[in-house]
Amino acid sequence: MVRSQSSERFDLAVVGAGIVGLATALAAARRGLRVVVMDRDAQANGASVRNFGFVTVTGQERGSMWERARRSREVWREVAAAASIPVVHTGVWWTVRRPESLSVLEAFLATDMAAGCRLLSRAEARRRCPQLSAPAMAAVLESTIELRVESRQAIPRIAAWLESAHGVTFMRSTTVSAIDMPSLYTSRGRVQAQRVAVCPGDDFTGLYAQRLSAYPLSRCKLQMLRLADPGFRLPGAIMSDLGLGRYRGFSELKAAASLKARLSVEQPDHIKHGVHLIVVQNADGSLVVGDSHQYAPTPDPFSHEAVDALILDEFRSALGLEPPPTIERWIGTYAAADDRPVLIDAPEAAVRVAIVTSGSGASTGFAIGEELATSLFDIGVAA
Ligand SMILES: Cc1cc2nc3c(=O)[nH]c(=O)nc-3n(C[C@H](O)[C@H](O)[C@H](O)COP(=O)(O)OP(=O)(O)OC[C@H]3O[C@@H](n4cnc5c(N)ncnc54)[C@H](O)[C@@H]3O)c2cc1C
């Protein structure tokens, strides 16, 4: 349903129909509120459909991000069941090749964040998945709590379900150019709402640009590949030594210092391009493989063959397999900041802006949506 110049006054207007906007709409709709979601694109096109669809708990930064991931994973389970979104696989295998990595895994297992995790010996991992035959594989940290959905399918289905089951109104191809509460000025007319959640992804140069320019925001570009079905099912998502140097739940452990030093000597090009390995599988058997990290205010839009080669090199080393043929390539971008994993700002009493600045919105978005709803509706706001 599309409305413009609506005479209806909504309880909440959400700008942005990525995972954070949809999560906020869900949290408000569950409170029985009237919600409208607006997005400038005709269908989802941002980071939320370009990602791995990997809902990661293990490895998230200790504290609020880990808590958000745990809560979001619960909501994903509920939403996937209600909106007929297949959970394509569960869990993650961190396969490691270096003794320094094993020390990191052992240190992690001694923390309270290791619930649902255990160490598999090389022999046990081989028994469980004989196709993973990297000669150098030393051990695997298995976590059973992660979920993986196919985002291209999941994001449209969440939106359709919000519309049909929760009565949320969607206005697509609608750019919001200004907010003057209680009015939002859009390319399709004026919309009125008591509260507004701006969830713009990595577009922080539009609404409230002057205010947001005070934060150290940048952008990160990632290269992604889809490979043909290797002919067997993965035991879960696959990650490797390089990920232990990037995911803060691991990289902030003391034991990670010597691993990071070794990686910078042995894999300097991977480190330079921010390459680490995530491999997930689709229902048709094909693999989504990435990624790289290039930071810039406006990253270039090009996919560099040399960077893809580094990703595939790590695939070869970690899985012990020749990569199947590449069938798709794409880039994605997300907002980045050195000083925080999520930016939640209140430019006006009845408005919140939420930007995930750590590339983890698929894993934490549902919890952030609930936080925004609480902040807008439970903490007194002058209407
Ligand atoms: C390649 C890649 C891989 C990733 N992998 C993972 C992963 O496996 N796990 C994980 O947890 N996270 C992952 N991430 C990060 C995750 O995808 C993002 O953190 C998350 O999608 C951000 O969601 P969002 O809703 O904030 O932004 P987006 O999905 O970018 O949505 C923002 C929306 O706002 C709209 N918009 C902006 N301004 C306006 C306006 N003025 N008017 C109307 N509409 C507007 C845009 O059109 C867009 O649709 C990955 C990201 C990328 C790029």
The ligand as an SDF file (V2000), in Angstrom:
LIG
                    3D

 53 58  0  0  0  0  0  0  0  0999 V2000
   29.1670   -6.4830    1.8970 C   0  0  0  0  0  0  0  0  0  0  0  0
   28.6280   -6.3800    3.2910 C   0  0  0  0  0  0  0  0  0  0  0  0
   28.6310   -7.5040    4.1190 C   0  0  0  0  0  0  0  0  0  0  0  0
   28.1160   -7.4220    5.4130 C   0  0  0  0  0  0  0  0  0  0  0  0
   27.9870   -8.5550    6.1490 N   0  0  0  0  0  0  0  0  0  0  0  0
   27.3510   -8.5160    7.3390 C   0  0  0  0  0  0  0  0  0  0  0  0
   27.0610   -9.6940    8.0520 C   0  0  0  0  0  0  0  0  0  0  0  0
   27.2930  -10.8090    7.5860 O   0  0  0  0  0  0  0  0  0  0  0  0
   26.5330   -9.5830    9.2930 N   0  0  0  0  0  0  0  0  0  0  0  0
   26.2090   -8.3890    9.8190 C   0  0  0  0  0  0  0  0  0  0  0  0
   25.7280   -8.3420   10.9470 O   0  0  0  0  0  0  0  0  0  0  0  0
   26.3720   -7.2570    9.1240 N   0  0  0  0  0  0  0  0  0  0  0  0
   26.9400   -7.2870    7.9070 C   0  0  0  0  0  0  0  0  0  0  0  0
   27.1310   -6.1490    7.1830 N   0  0  0  0  0  0  0  0  0  0  0  0
   26.6690   -4.8730    7.7510 C   0  0  0  0  0  0  0  0  0  0  0  0
   25.1670   -4.7190    7.6080 C   0  0  0  0  0  0  0  0  0  0  0  0
   24.7520   -5.1260    6.3250 O   0  0  0  0  0  0  0  0  0  0  0  0
   24.7960   -3.2480    7.8710 C   0  0  0  0  0  0  0  0  0  0  0  0
   25.2740   -2.8660    9.1540 O   0  0  0  0  0  0  0  0  0  0  0  0
   23.2850   -3.0620    7.8430 C   0  0  0  0  0  0  0  0  0  0  0  0
   22.7270   -3.6120    6.6740 O   0  0  0  0  0  0  0  0  0  0  0  0
   22.9310   -1.5780    7.9300 C   0  0  0  0  0  0  0  0  0  0  0  0
   21.5180   -1.5040    7.8370 O   0  0  0  0  0  0  0  0  0  0  0  0
   20.8010   -0.1100    7.6870 P   0  0  0  0  0  0  0  0  0  0  0  0
   19.3520   -0.3830    7.7130 O   0  0  0  0  0  0  0  0  0  0  0  0
   21.3560    0.8400    8.6870 O   0  0  0  0  0  0  0  0  0  0  0  0
   21.3050    0.4540    6.2750 O   0  0  0  0  0  0  0  0  0  0  0  0
   20.8800    0.1320    4.7470 P   0  0  0  0  0  0  0  0  0  0  0  0
   20.6270   -1.2910    4.5300 O   0  0  0  0  0  0  0  0  0  0  0  0
   21.9270    0.7960    3.9290 O   0  0  0  0  0  0  0  0  0  0  0  0
   19.5050    0.8900    4.5740 O   0  0  0  0  0  0  0  0  0  0  0  0
   19.4030    2.2940    4.6390 C   0  0  0  0  0  0  0  0  0  0  0  0
   18.2360    2.7030    3.7780 C   0  0  0  0  0  0  0  0  0  0  0  0
   17.9530    4.0910    3.9960 O   0  0  0  0  0  0  0  0  0  0  0  0
   17.5000    4.6550    2.7830 C   0  0  0  0  0  0  0  0  0  0  0  0
   17.6380    6.1110    2.8990 N   0  0  0  0  0  0  0  0  0  0  0  0
   18.7150    6.8050    3.3370 C   0  0  0  0  0  0  0  0  0  0  0  0
   18.4320    8.1420    3.3540 N   0  0  0  0  0  0  0  0  0  0  0  0
   17.1480    8.2750    2.9250 C   0  0  0  0  0  0  0  0  0  0  0  0
   16.2790    9.4070    2.7380 C   0  0  0  0  0  0  0  0  0  0  0  0
   16.6700   10.6600    3.0170 N   0  0  0  0  0  0  0  0  0  0  0  0
   15.0270    9.1820    2.2720 N   0  0  0  0  0  0  0  0  0  0  0  0
   14.5940    7.9170    2.0030 C   0  0  0  0  0  0  0  0  0  0  0  0
   15.3780    6.8090    2.1740 N   0  0  0  0  0  0  0  0  0  0  0  0
   16.6370    6.9910    2.6320 C   0  0  0  0  0  0  0  0  0  0  0  0
   18.3950    3.9930    1.7320 C   0  0  0  0  0  0  0  0  0  0  0  0
   17.7800    4.0290    0.4640 O   0  0  0  0  0  0  0  0  0  0  0  0
   18.5250    2.5650    2.2900 C   0  0  0  0  0  0  0  0  0  0  0  0
   17.5540    1.6900    1.7180 O   0  0  0  0  0  0  0  0  0  0  0  0
   27.6430   -6.1750    5.8950 C   0  0  0  0  0  0  0  0  0  0  0  0
   27.6630   -5.0600    5.0840 C   0  0  0  0  0  0  0  0  0  0  0  0
   28.1320   -5.1490    3.7770 C   0  0  0  0  0  0  0  0  0  0  0  0
   28.1160   -3.9460    2.9140 C   0  0  0  0  0  0  0  0  0  0  0  0
  1  2  1  0
  2  3  1  0
  2 52  2  0
  3  4  2  0
  4  5  1  0
  4 50  1  0
  5  6  2  0
  6  7  1  0
  6 13  1  0
  7  8  2  0
  7  9  1  0
  9 10  1  0
 10 11  2  0
 10 12  1  0
 12 13  2  0
 13 14  1  0
 14 15  1  0
 14 50  1  0
 15 16  1  0
 16 17  1  0
 16 18  1  0
 18 19  1  0
 18 20  1  0
 20 21  1  0
 20 22  1  0
 22 23  1  0
 23 24  1  0
 24 25  2  0
 24 26  1  0
 24 27  1  0
 27 28  1  0
 28 29  2  0
 28 30  1  0
 28 31  1  0
 31 32  1  0
 32 33  1  0
 33 34  1  0
 33 48  1  0
 34 35  1  0
 35 36  1  0
 35 46  1  0
 36 37  1  0
 36 45  1  0
 37 38  2  0
 38 39  1  0
 39 40  1  0
 39 45  2  0
 40 41  1  0
 40 42  2  0
 42 43  1  0
 43 44  2  0
 44 45  1  0
 46 47  1  0
 46 48  1  0
 48 49  1  0
 50 51  2  0
 51 52  1  0
 52 53  1  0
M  END
$$$$
